[in-house]
Amino acid sequence: MSTTLWIIIAGAIATYLTRIGGHLVISRFENIHPRVEAGLNAVPAAVLTTLVAPAALGAGPAEWAALIVAGLVSLRGGLMAMFLAGAAVLVLARQFVG
């Protein structure tokens, strides 16, 4: 087998063990402290922030326009509407603005 395939397999195993490990540790407790639960509930927002923040800091005018439009649409629309609006603005802005 090639090295790339072994790296993919190792990454998949590490990801699986990380996910199942957290579940196994939490499932051993009868009740979870409210602070721990609040911390766990904050994880998705923290991960999303770590993905969006670097891209936003290095973004050009097209990306900023898409972020602003997606943010405004998210206030009223759903997730799919936000994604489609942001993607449409990004494509159009890159086409015409550069």
N, C-alpha and C positions, 0 to 999 in steps of 0.2 A: 504494500500500500504506500501511497505517496505521503510525504510529510504534511501536506496541506490537509489531507483527509484526517490524519491523526490529530491535527490541531483542532479541526472542526469537531471531531468526536470528543476530545478532551474538553473543549468549551461547552459542548452540550451537556456532558456529565457534570461539570462544575456548576453550570446554571441549574440543572435539575437538583443537585444536592443542596445548593444554596436555598432554593425555593422550598423543598421538602423539609430541610433542616429547620427552617424558621417555623413551619407549620407544626412539626413534631415537638419543638420546644414549647410553643404556646399552648398546644393541646394538652400538655401535662398539668397545666394549672386549672383549678376549678373556677376561679374567678380572676379577672385581669384588673389590675389597679387602673383607675380612671386616667392617671397620668400616662401610663404605658399605652393605653388605648388611644388617647389623644395624640401621642407621638406616632403611633402606627398609622393613624388616620392622616397625619401630615406628610407621610412619606411620598405619596403620589404627586402632590403639589411640589415638593422639594425636588423630586426627580425631573419633573417637567421644567422647573425653573433652571436646573443645571443644563438642560438641553437647549432651552430657548435663549437664555441670557448670553452665552458666547456668540450665538448667531446674530442676535440683535445688536450687540456691541460692534460687530464687524460688518453690519449690513449697509447697503447702499440705499438710495432713494426708493427703488422698486420694492425692496424688502420692507422698508419702513412703512410704505403705503399699504402693503399687504398686511402687516402686523396691526396697523391702526384700523383698517377696515375689518379684519377678523375680530379684533377686540370689540369694536362697535356692534358687529353682527351678533357676537356672543351674548351681548346684553339682552337681546330680544329673541334670537333664534336658537336653534339647537346646535348640536355638535356638527352635524353634516352641513347645515347652512353656513356655519362659521368656516368650515374647511373649504367648501366650494367657493365662497366669496373671497377668502384669502388667496386661494389658488388662482382664481380668475383675475384678481387684481394683480397678482404677481406676474402672471403670464403676459397680461396686457401692458403692464408697466415696463417689463423687460423688453417687450417688443417695440414700444414707442419711446420710452425714456432712455433705455440703454442699460 
